[in-house]
Amino acid sequence: MATKEYNFKIGDPVWAKMKGFSAWPGKVDMPPDYLKRPTMKKVMHCVFFFGTYDYGWIPEHDLKPYQDFKDKMMSTKKSVKKAVDEIEAYIAGGCKTPSSQIVASSKPTPVKKTPSKKEQSAAANNSSATEDDADFDALFSETKTPVSNSKKRNKSADSDEMTKSNKKSKKAKPAVKETEEIMEEDEDLDLTPSNHVNNRKSASSAVSSFLDRPYLNRPPPSSPTLVDMSSASKVLADKDIQPSSLKFGFLGLGIMGSGIVKNLLNSGHSVTVWNRTNDKCKDFAKAGAKEAITPGDVIAESDITFSCVADPQVAKDMVFGNCGVLSEINTTKGYVEMTGIDSDTSQDIAEAISLKGGRYLEAQVQGSKEQSSEGSLVLLVAGDKSLFDDCQSCFQAMGKNSFYLGEVGNASKMNLVLQLMSGVALAGLAEGMALADRAGLQQKDILEVLGLTGLACPTMIEKGKAIIEGGFPTSHPLKHMQKDLKLSLNMGDQLDQPLPLTASANEVFKHAKRLGYGDHDTSAVYIRGRV
């Protein structure tokens, strides 16, 4: 039977199961600097254990969502109850309580600890909880290969022998091992996941970790700043724009969309706006924009509607979803897709719009938050030529150049090629800055010299400064760059074009996103580069 898969993220409350131990309440967390990752080819997560205040690397198939399995995993043991109380308090606080506040000053340090006689006795008495442990183990066994009856009998005999041995020796055992081999060697284990790193220092030193990340206090992603609608940018003011008399609509008021709509309004265009969270529409309404309740309402109100949302799936949902674009498209309407998408998605949308009699353009955007606000974007446009002509005053307000590239799909392809180059360059910048830091060089000196060479460009300088400052305020979200790299790889697969550097860069960005930096700026890829 197929096993349900879970996509765990940093901060998720879980039940974590180690071989030979009870399932224990914890949360997926950033590893502390002393904890090395085992050299195993499995997907693993670092888990912070409540109640014991320790960490361990756990394979993904040995993690379960806390809430989904709460009733099945609950135990009568006091130590588990204590851990459950702490994780419940963590969840009640919105899953935002950092480990340091829970642990206070009791976080372990990587030194060996000799258990007291009292602790040794308690470890021996833990054998009374074997029935609870068996129940917990059964819940995690669904992903494991079934054990033959003969092996079960042998394991049962071994268990009886271990119980006798425990009563004689009364030795305290470590709770978590650094590798699976160690787990298999030590069968008689203390059921509390504590001191696992401390009591296996020799094993830890033998592990060569390729993900040896320092513990980092991740800054929160910068909140979207309110758009200042009171004045036009200097770049826009220098343009001689004659606004079209047509009525325009805009779907999506994110980082890029907000700046674009501001420039459309400041250049005299009539705009109706919609956003998934309605609060963002208020400032634009005060500046003269009309608000709509659904995407379909924007289409009905407008002659030409622009869309700039998160990714291809959201773009398709906007068109094909309930109360979406197709509900109101007709022969008098035009639709311009500005979301960063692949050519297949663009052609699917174009076909649907055309079947309803509407006109379609893809207008891919090159630039970031600053260029969007200034009105200095570069627009790559393909599709209906008459619609391109009708949008000229809008494109003039949005950017410094607009290029018509012919049939639908060409603009998407060119945009992905440019994003590929940008992503690979940023991954190289991150690795170079990390190498400089490891070599004892001053990163600011590297950036100053770089600015005097042929490598100097606004992107390198801007992202280099963000790396040095370490805050990574969002100009272009890292998750969007990773999305574009993935789409570029898909395009390469379709054309049988090898893209080894792009594949490597994609993995670097993907890892940075998994570490929780997806909503930060692309410069946060440095966090992975410094490993």
C-alpha positions as CSV (number, residue, x, y, z in Angstrom):
1,M,0.0,0.0,0.0
2,A,1.3,3.4,-0.9
3,T,2.5,5.5,2.0
4,K,1.3,9.1,2.3
5,E,4.1,11.6,1.8
6,Y,4.5,14.8,3.9
7,N,6.5,17.9,3.0
8,F,8.0,19.0,6.2
9,K,9.3,22.5,6.7
10,I,11.4,24.2,9.4
11,G,9.1,24.8,12.4
12,D,6.7,22.0,11.8
13,P,5.6,20.0,14.9
14,V,6.2,16.3,14.5
15,W,6.5,12.9,16.0
16,A,10.0,11.7,15.4
17,K,10.9,8.0,15.5
18,M,14.4,6.6,16.0
19,K,15.2,3.0,15.6
20,G,14.8,1.3,19.0
21,F,13.0,4.2,20.6
22,S,9.6,5.5,21.3
23,A,8.1,8.2,19.0
24,W,8.8,11.5,20.6
25,P,7.3,15.1,20.2
26,G,9.6,17.5,18.4
27,K,9.8,20.1,15.7
28,V,11.8,20.4,12.4
29,D,14.6,22.9,13.2
30,M,17.9,24.3,12.0
31,P,20.8,22.2,13.3
32,P,23.1,23.7,15.9
33,D,26.7,24.2,14.9
34,Y,28.0,21.1,16.8
35,L,25.6,18.7,15.1
36,K,27.0,17.0,12.0
37,R,24.7,15.5,9.4
38,P,25.2,11.8,8.8
39,T,26.5,10.8,5.4
40,M,23.3,9.0,4.4
41,K,21.6,9.3,1.0
42,K,18.2,9.6,2.6
43,V,16.1,12.8,2.9
44,M,16.7,13.8,6.6
45,H,15.5,16.6,8.8
46,C,17.1,18.0,12.0
47,V,14.6,17.6,14.8
48,F,14.5,19.5,18.1
49,F,13.1,17.2,20.9
50,F,10.8,18.8,23.4
51,G,11.3,17.7,27.0
52,T,14.9,16.6,26.5
53,Y,16.0,19.8,24.6
54,D,18.3,17.9,22.3
55,Y,18.7,17.5,18.5
56,G,19.0,14.6,16.1
57,W,19.0,13.9,12.3
58,I,15.9,11.8,11.5
59,P,15.0,10.2,8.1
60,E,11.9,11.8,6.6
61,H,10.0,8.5,6.5
62,D,10.4,8.4,10.4
63,L,8.5,11.7,10.9
64,K,4.8,12.1,11.2
65,P,2.7,15.3,11.6
66,Y,2.1,15.9,15.3
67,Q,-1.6,16.8,15.2
68,D,-2.5,14.0,12.8
69,F,-1.0,11.3,15.0
70,K,-1.5,12.9,18.4
71,D,-4.1,10.4,19.7
72,K,-2.2,7.4,18.4
73,M,1.1,8.4,19.8
74,M,0.1,9.5,23.3
75,S,1.9,7.7,26.2
76,T,1.3,7.5,29.9
77,K,5.0,8.1,30.7
78,K,5.8,11.3,32.6
79,S,8.7,12.2,30.3
80,V,6.4,12.0,27.2
81,K,3.7,14.0,29.0
82,K,6.2,16.7,29.7
83,A,7.3,16.8,26.1
84,V,3.7,16.9,25.0
85,D,2.9,19.9,27.3
86,E,5.8,21.8,25.8
87,I,4.9,21.1,22.1
88,E,1.3,22.0,22.8
89,A,2.5,25.4,24.3
90,Y,4.7,25.8,21.2
91,I,1.7,25.2,18.9
92,A,-0.6,27.5,20.9
93,G,2.0,30.2,20.4
94,G,1.7,29.9,16.7
95,C,4.7,27.6,16.2
96,K,7.0,30.6,16.6
97,T,8.6,29.9,19.9
98,P,12.4,29.6,19.2
99,S,14.2,26.6,20.7
100,S,16.4,28.9,22.8
101,Q,13.3,30.1,24.8
102,I,12.1,26.6,25.5
103,V,15.6,25.4,26.4
104,A,16.6,28.5,28.3
105,S,20.2,27.9,29.5
106,S,20.0,24.1,29.5
107,K,20.9,23.4,25.9
108,P,23.5,20.6,25.8
109,T,27.0,21.1,24.8
110,P,28.9,18.4,22.9
111,V,30.8,16.8,25.9
112,K,30.4,13.3,27.3
113,K,28.1,12.8,30.3
114,T,28.3,10.1,32.9
115,P,24.9,9.1,34.3
116,S,24.3,8.9,38.0
117,K,23.2,5.7,39.7
118,K,19.7,7.1,40.0
119,E,19.6,7.7,36.3
120,Q,21.0,4.2,35.6
121,S,18.3,2.7,37.8
122,A,15.6,4.7,36.0
123,A,16.9,3.5,32.6
124,A,16.6,-0.1,33.7
125,N,13.0,0.4,34.9
126,N,12.0,1.8,31.5
127,S,11.5,-1.8,30.3
128,S,7.9,-1.5,31.7
129,A,7.0,0.8,28.8
130,T,7.7,-1.8,26.0
131,E,4.0,-2.2,25.2
132,D,3.7,1.5,24.5
133,D,6.8,1.5,22.4
134,A,5.6,-1.4,20.3
135,D,2.4,0.5,19.5
136,F,4.4,3.5,18.5
137,D,6.8,1.4,16.4
138,A,3.8,-0.1,14.5
139,L,2.7,3.3,13.3
140,F,6.1,4.0,11.8
141,S,6.5,0.5,10.3
142,E,4.3,1.2,7.3
143,T,7.2,2.5,5.2
144,K,9.5,-0.4,6.2
145,T,10.1,-3.8,4.5
146,P,8.0,-6.5,6.2
147,V,10.0,-8.8,8.5
148,S,9.8,-12.5,8.1
149,N,8.4,-14.7,10.9
150,S,11.8,-16.3,11.5
151,K,13.4,-12.9,11.9
152,K,10.6,-11.8,14.3
153,R,11.2,-14.8,16.5
154,N,14.9,-14.1,16.5
155,K,14.3,-10.5,17.4
156,S,12.0,-11.5,20.2
157,A,14.6,-13.8,21.6
158,D,17.2,-11.1,21.3
159,S,14.9,-8.7,23.1
160,D,14.5,-11.2,26.0
161,E,18.2,-11.5,26.2
162,M,18.6,-7.8,26.2
163,T,16.2,-7.3,29.1
164,K,18.2,-9.8,31.2
165,S,21.4,-8.0,30.2
166,N,19.9,-4.6,31.2
167,K,19.0,-5.8,34.7
168,K,22.5,-7.1,35.2
169,S,24.5,-4.2,33.9
170,K,22.2,-1.2,34.5
171,K,24.2,0.8,32.1
172,A,22.8,4.1,30.8
173,K,22.7,4.1,27.0
174,P,22.7,7.0,24.5
175,A,19.4,7.9,22.9
176,V,20.2,8.8,19.3
177,K,23.0,7.6,17.1
178,E,24.7,9.6,14.4
179,T,24.4,6.8,11.8
180,E,22.1,3.8,11.1
181,E,25.0,1.4,11.6
182,I,25.4,2.5,15.2
183,M,21.6,2.3,15.7
184,E,21.7,-1.4,14.6
185,E,24.6,-2.3,16.8
186,D,23.0,-0.9,20.1
187,E,19.7,-2.6,20.7
188,D,19.2,-2.0,24.4
189,L,18.6,1.7,24.5
190,D,17.3,4.3,26.9
191,L,13.8,5.3,25.6
192,T,14.4,9.1,26.1
193,P,16.1,10.8,23.1
194,S,18.8,12.7,25.1
195,N,22.6,12.9,25.1
196,H,22.7,11.2,21.7
197,V,25.4,13.5,20.4
198,N,27.3,13.8,23.6
199,N,27.7,10.1,24.2
200,R,28.8,9.3,20.7
201,K,31.5,11.9,20.1
202,S,33.7,9.3,18.5
203,A,31.0,8.4,16.0
204,S,30.3,12.0,15.3
205,S,33.9,12.8,14.5
206,A,33.9,9.9,12.0
207,V,31.0,11.4,10.0
208,S,32.0,13.7,7.1
209,S,29.1,16.0,6.6
210,F,28.6,17.7,3.3
211,L,25.8,19.8,4.8
212,D,27.8,21.2,7.8
213,R,25.7,24.4,8.2
214,P,26.3,26.9,11.0
215,Y,23.4,27.7,13.2
216,L,21.9,30.9,11.9
217,N,19.3,33.3,13.2
218,R,17.2,33.6,10.1
219,P,15.9,37.2,9.6
220,P,12.2,37.5,8.8
221,P,11.4,38.3,5.2
222,S,10.9,42.0,4.7
223,S,7.3,43.0,4.8
224,P,5.9,44.5,1.6
225,T,6.2,48.3,2.1
226,L,3.1,50.3,1.4
227,V,3.3,51.9,-2.0
228,D,3.7,55.7,-1.9
229,M,1.0,56.9,-4.2
230,S,1.5,60.6,-3.5
231,S,4.3,61.1,-6.1
232,A,5.5,59.7,-9.4
233,S,9.0,58.4,-9.8
234,K,11.6,60.6,-11.5
235,V,11.9,58.1,-14.4
236,L,8.2,58.2,-15.0
237,A,8.1,62.0,-14.7
238,D,10.7,62.3,-17.5
239,K,8.5,60.2,-19.9
240,D,6.1,61.9,-22.3
241,I,3.1,59.5,-21.9
242,Q,-0.2,60.0,-23.6
243,P,-2.5,57.7,-21.6
244,S,-4.9,55.5,-23.6
245,S,-8.6,56.1,-23.3
246,L,-9.2,52.4,-22.9
247,K,-10.1,50.9,-19.5
248,F,-7.5,48.6,-18.0
249,G,-7.6,46.0,-15.3
250,F,-4.8,44.4,-13.1
251,L,-4.8,41.1,-11.3
252,G,-2.2,40.7,-8.5
253,L,-0.7,43.4,-6.3
254,G,2.5,41.7,-5.2
255,I,6.0,43.0,-5.3
256,M,6.0,43.6,-9.0
257,G,2.3,44.3,-9.6
258,S,2.1,47.1,-6.9
259,G,4.8,49.2,-8.7
260,I,3.3,48.6,-12.1
261,V,-0.2,49.7,-11.0
262,K,1.2,52.8,-9.3
263,N,2.9,53.9,-12.5
264,L,-0.3,53.2,-14.6
265,L,-2.3,55.4,-12.2
266,N,0.3,58.1,-12.1
267,S,0.5,58.2,-15.9
268,G,-3.3,58.9,-16.1
269,H,-4.6,55.4,-17.0
270,S,-8.0,54.1,-15.7
271,V,-7.3,50.9,-13.7
272,T,-9.5,48.4,-11.9
273,V,-7.6,46.2,-9.5
274,W,-8.1,42.8,-7.7
275,N,-5.8,41.0,-5.3
276,R,-6.2,37.7,-3.4
277,T,-6.0,39.7,-0.1
278,N,-8.3,42.6,-0.5
279,D,-6.5,44.9,2.0
280,K,-3.8,45.7,-0.6
281,C,-6.4,47.3,-2.9
282,K,-7.3,50.0,-0.4
283,D,-4.3,52.3,-1.1
284,F,-4.8,52.0,-4.8
285,A,-8.5,52.8,-4.4
286,K,-7.6,56.0,-2.6
287,A,-5.3,56.9,-5.5
288,G,-8.1,56.5,-8.0
289,A,-8.2,52.8,-8.9
290,K,-11.5,50.8,-8.8
291,E,-11.8,47.7,-6.7
292,A,-13.3,44.4,-8.0
293,I,-14.5,41.4,-6.0
294,T,-13.4,38.6,-8.4
295,P,-11.0,38.3,-11.4
296,G,-14.1,37.9,-13.6
297,D,-15.4,41.3,-12.4
298,V,-12.1,42.9,-13.5
299,I,-12.4,41.5,-17.0
300,A,-16.0,42.7,-17.2
301,E,-15.1,46.2,-16.1
302,S,-12.0,46.5,-18.4
303,D,-11.1,46.5,-22.1
304,I,-7.6,45.1,-21.4
305,T,-6.6,43.2,-18.3
306,F,-3.0,42.5,-17.1
307,S,-2.2,39.6,-14.7
308,C,1.0,39.4,-12.6
309,V,0.8,36.6,-10.0
310,A,3.1,34.1,-8.3
311,D,3.7,31.1,-10.7
312,P,2.2,29.2,-13.6
313,Q,-0.3,27.2,-11.5
314,V,-1.7,30.4,-10.0
315,A,-1.8,32.0,-13.4
316,K,-3.9,29.1,-14.8
317,D,-6.2,29.1,-11.7
318,M,-6.8,32.8,-12.4
319,V,-8.0,32.0,-15.9
320,F,-9.8,28.7,-15.5
321,G,-11.0,28.9,-11.9
322,N,-14.4,29.8,-10.5
323,C,-15.3,33.4,-11.3
324,G,-12.1,33.6,-13.3
325,V,-11.0,35.3,-16.4
326,L,-12.8,33.0,-18.9
327,S,-16.2,33.7,-17.2
328,E,-16.2,37.2,-18.8
329,I,-13.8,37.1,-21.7
330,N,-15.4,37.9,-25.1
331,T,-14.5,39.4,-28.5
332,T,-14.1,42.9,-27.0
333,K,-11.6,41.9,-24.4
334,G,-7.8,41.6,-24.3
335,Y,-5.7,39.7,-21.7
336,V,-2.0,40.2,-21.0
337,E,-0.2,37.6,-18.9
338,M,2.8,39.1,-17.1
339,T,3.5,36.2,-14.7
340,G,6.8,34.4,-15.1
341,I,5.6,31.2,-16.9
342,D,6.7,28.5,-19.4
343,S,5.7,28.5,-23.0
344,D,3.3,25.5,-22.6
345,T,1.3,27.3,-19.9
346,S,1.2,30.5,-22.0
347,Q,-0.1,28.6,-25.0
348,D,-2.8,26.9,-22.9
349,I,-4.0,30.2,-21.7
350,A,-3.8,31.7,-25.2
351,E,-5.9,28.9,-26.7
352,A,-8.6,29.3,-24.0
353,I,-8.7,33.1,-24.5
354,S,-8.9,32.7,-28.3
355,L,-11.7,30.2,-28.1
356,K,-13.8,32.8,-26.3
357,G,-12.9,35.3,-29.0
358,G,-10.5,37.4,-26.8
359,R,-7.0,38.7,-27.7
360,Y,-4.0,37.4,-25.8
361,L,-0.4,38.6,-25.1
362,E,2.4,37.3,-22.9
363,A,4.4,40.1,-21.5
364,Q,7.4,38.7,-19.5
365,V,9.1,41.1,-17.2
366,Q,12.8,41.6,-16.7
367,G,13.6,43.6,-13.5
368,S,12.9,43.6,-9.8
369,K,11.0,45.6,-7.2
370,E,13.0,48.8,-7.7
371,Q,12.7,48.8,-11.5
372,S,8.9,48.1,-11.2
373,S,8.5,51.1,-8.9
374,E,10.6,53.4,-11.1
375,G,9.0,52.3,-14.4
376,S,12.2,51.0,-15.8
377,L,11.4,47.4,-16.5
378,V,12.2,45.6,-19.7
379,L,9.2,43.9,-21.3
380,L,9.4,40.8,-23.6
381,V,6.1,40.6,-25.5
382,A,4.6,38.0,-27.8
383,G,1.1,37.2,-29.2
384,D,-1.6,39.4,-30.8
385,K,0.1,42.3,-32.5
386,S,-3.0,44.6,-32.4
387,L,-3.2,44.1,-28.6
388,F,0.5,44.9,-28.3
389,D,-0.2,48.2,-30.1
390,D,-3.2,49.0,-27.8
391,C,-1.0,48.5,-24.8
392,Q,1.8,50.8,-25.9
393,S,1.0,53.6,-23.4
394,C,0.9,51.1,-20.6
395,F,4.2,49.5,-21.6
396,Q,5.7,53.0,-21.7
397,A,4.6,53.6,-18.1
398,M,5.9,50.3,-16.9
399,G,9.3,50.1,-18.5
400,K,12.1,51.6,-20.6
401,N,11.8,49.1,-23.4
402,S,9.2,46.7,-24.8
403,F,10.2,44.1,-27.5
404,Y,7.6,42.3,-29.7
405,L,8.9,38.8,-30.4
406,G,6.2,37.3,-32.5
407,E,4.1,34.2,-31.7
408,V,3.0,33.1,-28.2
409,G,5.8,31.3,-26.4
410,N,8.7,33.2,-27.7
411,A,8.6,35.8,-24.9
412,S,8.4,33.1,-22.2
413,K,11.3,31.2,-23.7
414,M,13.5,34.3,-23.9
415,N,12.6,35.2,-20.3
416,L,13.6,31.8,-19.0
417,V,17.0,32.0,-20.9
418,L,17.7,35.3,-19.2
419,Q,16.6,34.0,-15.8
420,L,18.8,31.0,-16.2
421,M,21.8,33.2,-16.7
422,S,20.9,35.4,-13.8
423,G,20.4,32.4,-11.4
424,V,23.7,30.7,-12.4
425,A,25.5,34.1,-11.9
426,L,24.0,34.6,-8.4
427,A,24.9,31.1,-7.3
428,G,28.5,31.8,-8.5
429,L,28.5,35.1,-6.6
430,A,27.3,33.3,-3.4
431,E,30.0,30.7,-3.6
432,G,32.7,33.2,-4.3
433,M,31.7,35.4,-1.3
434,A,31.5,32.3,0.9
435,L,35.0,31.2,-0.3
436,A,36.4,34.7,0.4
437,D,35.0,34.5,3.9
438,R,36.4,31.1,4.6
439,A,39.8,32.2,3.2
440,G,39.9,35.1,5.7
441,L,39.3,37.8,3.1
442,Q,37.1,40.8,3.7
443,Q,34.0,40.5,1.6
444,K,33.7,44.3,1.2
445,D,37.1,44.3,-0.4
446,I,36.0,41.6,-2.8
447,L,33.0,43.6,-3.8
448,E,35.0,46.8,-4.2
449,V,37.5,45.1,-6.5
450,L,34.7,43.4,-8.4
451,G,33.2,46.8,-9.1
452,L,36.4,47.8,-10.9
453,T,36.5,44.7,-13.2
454,G,34.6,43.5,-16.2
455,L,32.3,41.6,-13.9
456,A,30.8,44.8,-12.5
457,C,27.1,45.1,-13.1
458,P,24.2,46.5,-11.0
459,T,22.9,43.0,-10.1
460,M,26.3,41.7,-8.8
461,I,26.9,44.9,-6.7
462,E,23.4,45.0,-5.3
463,K,23.3,41.3,-4.3
464,G,26.8,41.5,-3.0
465,K,25.9,44.3,-0.7
466,A,22.8,42.4,0.5
467,I,25.1,39.4,1.3
468,I,27.4,41.5,3.4
469,E,24.6,43.1,5.3
470,G,22.9,39.8,5.8
471,G,19.3,40.9,6.0
472,F,18.3,39.9,2.5
473,P,15.4,42.4,2.0
474,T,13.2,41.1,-0.7
475,S,13.7,42.7,-4.1
476,H,13.2,39.5,-6.1
477,P,12.0,36.5,-4.1
478,L,14.3,33.5,-4.0
479,K,11.4,31.1,-4.5
480,H,10.6,32.9,-7.8
481,M,14.1,32.5,-9.1
482,Q,14.1,28.8,-8.2
483,K,10.8,28.4,-10.0
484,D,12.3,30.0,-13.1
485,L,15.4,27.7,-13.0
486,K,13.1,24.7,-12.7
487,L,11.1,25.9,-15.7
488,S,14.4,26.4,-17.6
489,L,15.4,22.8,-16.9
490,N,12.0,21.6,-18.1
491,M,12.5,23.5,-21.4
492,G,16.0,22.0,-21.7
493,D,14.5,18.5,-21.3
494,Q,11.9,19.2,-24.0
495,L,14.6,20.3,-26.4
496,D,17.2,17.7,-25.3
497,Q,19.6,20.5,-24.4
498,P,21.9,19.6,-21.5
499,L,22.0,22.3,-18.7
500,P,24.4,21.0,-16.1
501,L,25.2,24.4,-14.6
502,T,21.5,25.3,-14.4
503,A,20.8,22.0,-12.6
504,S,23.5,22.7,-10.0
505,A,22.3,26.3,-9.5
506,N,18.7,25.0,-9.1
507,E,19.8,22.6,-6.4
508,V,21.5,25.4,-4.5
509,F,18.4,27.7,-4.7
510,K,16.2,24.8,-3.8
511,H,18.2,24.1,-0.7
512,A,18.2,27.7,0.4
513,K,14.4,27.7,-0.1
514,R,14.1,24.6,2.0
515,L,16.1,26.3,4.8
516,G,13.2,28.8,4.9
517,Y,14.5,31.6,2.7
518,G,12.0,31.3,-0.1
519,D,10.4,34.6,0.7
520,H,13.7,36.4,1.1
521,D,15.7,38.0,-1.7
522,T,17.6,35.9,-4.2
523,S,20.8,37.1,-2.5
524,A,19.8,34.7,0.4
525,V,21.2,31.9,-1.7
526,Y,24.4,32.8,0.0
527,I,23.2,30.9,3.1
528,R,23.6,27.7,1.1
529,G,26.7,28.8,-0.6
530,R,28.6,29.3,2.7
531,V,28.3,25.6,3.6
